[in-house]
Amino acid sequence: MSDPDELLRIEGIRKTFPGVVALDGVDFDLRRGEVHVLLGENGAGKSTLIKMLSGAHTPDAGRIVVGGEEVRIQGAQDSERLGIATIYQEFNLVPDLTVAENIFLGRQPRRFGMIDRGRMEAEAETLLRRVGVRVSPRARVRELGIARLQMVEIAKALSLDARVLVMDEPTAVLTSEEVERLFAIVRSLRADGVGIVFITHHLEEIAALGDRVTVIRDGRSVGQVPADTPEDELVRLMVGRSIEHQYPRQRPERGAPLLSVEGLGRDGVFHDVSFEVHAGEVVGIAGLVGAGRTEVVRAVFGADPYDRGTVRVSGTEVRRHDVTAAMAAGIGLVPEDRKGQGLVLDASVEENLGLVTLRSATRAGLVDRKAQHAAAERIAGQLNVRMAGLGQQVRTLSGGNQQKVVIGKWLLADTRVLILDEPTRGIDVGAKVEIYQLVNELTAAGAAVLMISSDLPEVLGMSDRVLVMAQGRIAGELAAGEATQDAVMSLAVSTTTEREAPRGH
């Protein structure tokens, strides 16, 4: 006899792709009115599992049971019909349509054969109120920020009358205030009896929101535990080993200044930004969203223009707004949007690793493919990129392995100044530690690292100095010993007046 509170059950699911066993015997169940956290490293099989629930993949073996009946989900329509809605990290919205049109896309209410726009917008407004977001149903989706896009996706799921809501890394790009708002909505949905499958890499969110946790490792479910299980135990289940030091920063002796930025300004964006990064040093940049951190480092890299100031590497000025000149000077940038700006998704691992060095490996119009292949093989091995082979399409790698490829292409280019913008966003704890170890190796070899992160513990744990930005300016600098979360946040929320007041004393 089936349990009336059981919304979903997965038994012994197996899925293989050419050369890869993605899932090999996964069990999972979801009850009415609970948040069930799905936890695992990048590449563990979480994405494959949720794609089976959304109809993007079908299992090779095993059973999916919804509402007590075994089902076959062979497409998005099957999933919707069964009351399952999935919100992916990359939102599935059409930028040029309105909010209401996106919510009811393909299901617009009609009257006399025509779309009933008034009813559609009224129903959209009701759904938007339910998720607590103030946005007009007539607003174009392209005009909205990340947090509001997320709420539109949730409203769209509610319009389907979803009983099962799958949320893939929903907090990855939200501020702490936006996360709290999202959590309030999730709790409200849980109270209404919706079952929520919640995927996150932020371990502190699990106890705050979850009821149960299922851990997947290497394609297998390895344990189901309560949400208040200690983080150390969750990490051990996830990676199969204990991680003693979450931020294993080794601090080599500081060398001469490699990167010198002086008086950098861009009208209306950032102002009078000056700092240095020395050989062997990690300098973190902290601040609230909109403080100007990404805009400054993109200008340093030559990707964006600036109106005044200078950028120097080892004392030599770098031509402004010229990425090629910045790269020639030894500057590399790992962007926050690795998929949109850091990778060619349809190209192979080998081709992506060789992107920066392609020009130097070309002689008389011909690429030295043998040398490129050997270099790619060496760097992929050094970074422990988990892949079927160098020819694997990079879009099929997990997020952590994609990030390793983005970093790897700069290692191949012997980069002296590496800028890391949100280097571990959306990456599991095991892959994070591997990237931190890589940062240690770079600085031990005499490179300089400039790191932006919205994850404050990461900034504090890995930086030798922390620069805090607020309103497009550097509000202050903190040495590793004096940098605390309170000290950073105090500077991050400071106003221009507060910062300038001490100058007169």
Secondary structure, DSSP 8 states (H G I E B T S, - for coil): ---TTEEEEEEEEEEEETTEEEEEEEEEEEETT-EEEEE--TTSSHHHHHHHHHTSS--SEEEEEETTEEE---SHHHHHHTTEEEE-SS----TTSBHHHHHTTT---EETTEE-HHHHHHHHHHHHHHTT----TTSBGGGS-HHHHHHHHHHHHHHTT-SEEEEESTTTT--HHHHHHHHHHHHHHHHTT-EEEEE-S-HHHHHHH-SEEEEEETTEEEEEEETTS-HHHHHHHHHSS--S-SS--------SEEEEEEEEEETTTEEEEEEEEETT-EEEEEE-TTSSHHHHHHHHTTSS--SEEEEEETTEE--TT-HHHHHHTTEEEE-S-IIIII--TTSBHHHHHTTTTTTTTEETTEE-HHHHHHHHHHHHHHTT---S-TTSBGGGS-HHHHHHHHHHHHHHTT-SEEEEESTTTT--HHHHHHHHHHHHHHHHTT-EEEEE-S-HHHHHHH-SEEEEEETTEEEEEEETTT--HHHHHHHHT--HHHHHGGGG-
